[in-house]
Amino acid sequence: MVAVAILAAGRGTRMKSRLPKVLHPLGGRSLLERVLGCTTGIQPTRRLVIVGYAGETVKQAMTHIPGLEFVDQPEQLGTGHAVQQLLPHLQDFSDDLLVLNGDVPLLRPETLTALLETHQANQNAATILTAQLPDAKGYGRVFCDGQNVVTQIIEDRDCTPAQRQNRRVNAGIYCFRWAALAEVLPKLQADNDQKEYYLTDAVNFLDPVMAVDVQDYQEILGINDRKQLATAYDILQTRLKDDYMAAGVTLIDPDTITIDDTVQLESDVIIEPQTHLRGQTIVRSGSRIGPGSLIENSEIGENTTVLYSVISDSVVQAGSRIGPYAHLRGQVQVGEGCRIGNFVELKNSTLGAHTNAAHLSYIGDATLGNRVNIGAGTITANYDGVRKHRTEIGDRCKTGSNSVLVAPITLGADVTVAAGSTVVDDVPADCLVVARARQVVKPGWRMKSQASSTSSSASSSIQPSSAVSPANPSVDLPPDT
């Protein structure tokens, strides 16, 4: 059995944030979630998170992950002190303990698997994850014999010039035989400038101790400030994009594209420049996304195009065309073969197959059937100032340009709404509905101010139009005159 302890008690003062460092997001997941995700390969029987600063906030943020145990560290007095807090929680535990840092999110699961396998195969008291850094300045050096058995760990400031040539550094990731570690934890002393208890000191009491070098030193990079957070994001993006391109996804300009590693892309997907994919998004085979699109927590069906558009919390079925400049949000369901065009917004609506809204429309809180055609400027007026109401539009309906459907309202199948209509009552199937004022044309009519100006400057032989003459009060004028 293996238990995992994650050190997550620090504030992270260099982040300059009230948010605990381990909760800062990185590519769609918090640092702590990423560290927990690294442990899936070893299938730990227990996962303990040591919390301190804003501990309740951390606990609340992790409620969606079952089976976590939280251990409080009221004072943050070093890594050794943090692990000391486990003693009462692991009294009946006698197997291996993997100790991870909550701000080291780039570890691969296979790295931890290799660390654990080496530890158990050699029956070590402790096994340390190490890395060969190109520039080890500032890091404590780990010295080993020919079998990778650790002989000593020396802090950078205490190394001789010759010892500083050693590029093997301690990654701060450990695997311990818990029974052996539990015996030495009470012996730790805070005999240092920081007056802290260091977990590295426990290694000095254990035997044998081995080192395992990580193949990619970037895996051990920690996050202490926003710049390092951005660096970690770049590393994750490079990994992810390389994997996707190897799997048959085309990224036209990878440097301008961002993809959360919670996203799923199938083969033969094409991602255009300036496109960003977030959250639990799925893009099916043959689809083309972008340029200039944002898709978040949505599913895009096969052979769909999304151009210069924003889609969130929605589903678009196969063969549909979205954009340019469309906005789908709030649980929209778009059927197969639909066309959602320029400057169309859909919210909390369901569209049947082969339904089109080509331009300049708002469809909110509505259900549209199959083969509906929404004319330019059509609006579902869904809000009465207090509540939202739904609009139901049957199969094969057509709305003329500049139509308003005042919800709650239902149109039966095969209804045609005349252009410029404001429809407030339900309409039965197979009808034409015209709901607009009759056009009135008044020949020769001018505004009074225009008439006065004309009469004063014109020849005396030219008379004012009878339509504006005070002698003709019977002529109806618009209400605003």
Helices and strands as residue ranges (DSSP letters): E 2-8, G 13-15, G 21-23, E 25-26, E 29-30, H 31-37, G 40-42, E 46-51, H 55-61, E 68-72, H 79-84, E 96-101, H 109-121, E 126-132, E 141-144, E 150-154, G 156-158, G 163-165, E 168-177, H 178-184, G 185-187, H 199-203, E 209-213, G 217-220, H 226-246, E 250-251, G 254-256, E 258-259, E 264-265, E 270-271, E 276-278, E 282-283, E 288-289, E 294-296, E 299-300, E 305-306, E 310-312, E 315-316, E 321-322, E 327-329, E 333-334, E 339-342, E 345-347, E 350-351, E 356-359, E 362-364, E 366-368, E 373-374, E 379-381, E 391-393, E 398-399, E 404-406, E 409-411, E 416-417, E 422-423, E 432-433, H 448-457
